[in-house]
Amino acid sequence: MVIRHLHGAAIWTNIPTTSNVQRTTMARRSTEFEKSFEKLEKIVHRLENEELSLDESLKLFEDGIGLSRFCHAKLEEVERKIELILADAKGEPKTEPFEEEPEEDAD
């Protein structure tokens, strides 16, 4: 709820601010990615661990490819946003590799 002042009187409105709209959109996109990724993981698990008919396997594979492409596109979108945030003074993308965590031996 937003308070707007009109000629000295406070008026309550239910119009969301731009920042609230942006936060809601970002949260929705994040949720879409998370749900898609979870569905993709379940599909991979089923394809690897269950005895499925050829038709069912093909259907799951097609669904998985669609989810994979969606997730990949979202990750590329985030990568571009990060590059914009990290752009140097000339506006050139400044990328830095992520530091890889050392692998622990399972022994």
Stockholm file with secondary structure:
# STOCKHOLM 1.0

chainA/1-107         MVIRHLHGAAIWTNIPTTSNVQRTTMARRSTEFEKSFEKLEKIVHRLENEELSLDESLKLFEDGIGLSRFCHAKLEEVERKIELILADAKGEPKTEPFEEEPEEDAD
#=GR chainA/1-107 SS CEEEEETTEEEEECCCCHHHHHHHHHHHHHHHHHHHHHHHHHHHHHHHHSCCCHHHHHHHHHHHHHHHHHHHHHHHHHHHHHHHHTCCTTSCCCCCCCCCCCCCCCC
#=GC SS_cons         CEEEEETTEEEEECCCCHHHHHHHHHHHHHHHHHHHHHHHHHHHHHHHHSCCCHHHHHHHHHHHHHHHHHHHHHHHHHHHHHHHHTCCTTSCCCCCCCCCCCCCCCC
//
